């Protein structure tokens, strides 16, 4: 199992491949591109593969958000359509099935507010189907949503809240949205991961809680996440790698200095950096300064994609009219 903090299956697979110089047995990769949007599908098919990359058996779809998407409405719409199609490929539910959308995270902290912001923009219909069925078209799927907050605010495990509500309303599908952590700075706020393996709230910052998955809830769970933070030690480590690589390229090949640089164990260096930084900054997580703008745009991309996937009979114009 890899010992690097990342919530992205695509990164876990890349790390294993770089360390072991081979693909992971029990992990199948499929890469596609649509309208300049890269889509990577990672299927973890065996227990051995799951152990090696530290991710449960299941399917993980990663959508790379093109540069400058957050300032271009047309590209945002394209990413939403890719997200919608990916969701439809991952799970099949009937028109009369109820979907529960859960926005995980702390709405008071911008990098962790993705889930609640998505919930604010979801087309909610379950109550209308219940109180005025004659006025709602049969093609409209019943959808409900909540943002349960975090343990520090409520004093209740998020998984316990979701399970209690699920036991009461009996949804056919639960979709959780949460902020994640990435191993690479270039993936922060630029990647969407969809999986059918559920989610562990707080795992991105090392606060593992009750897992929200089909095993614990008895209901299929789809997880949608975006990495919004990266460890400070990761940034330092990557910067040192760049410096070392540059020094190696400039050093005389075969010389004493060159051989010394080449002999440096990058895994040991990574552990040393963490141990040196920890007394001063702890497990410091870093996010870009424009995170407020990015979270707003990414939450819109995800909510639009969800609305299209959950209401396939409606186009975005109809959905926008409903949202008013």
Protein Blocks (a to p, Z undefined) as FASTA:
>chain_A
ZZbdcfbfklmmmmmmmmnopacehiacddddeehiacdddddfbfklmmmnopacdddd
dddddehklmomklmmmmmmmmmmmmmmmpccdfklccddddedjfkbmklmmmmmmmmm
pccfklmmmmmmmlpcfklccdddddebjfklnopafklmmmmmmmmnopabdcdddddd
dfbfklgopaccddfebpaehklnopacddddfklnopacddddddfbdcfklmmmmmmm
mmmmmmmmmpcghiaklmmmmmpcfklmmmmmmmmmmmmnmpaddddfklmmmmmmmmmm
mmmmmmmmmmmmbcfklmmmmnZZ
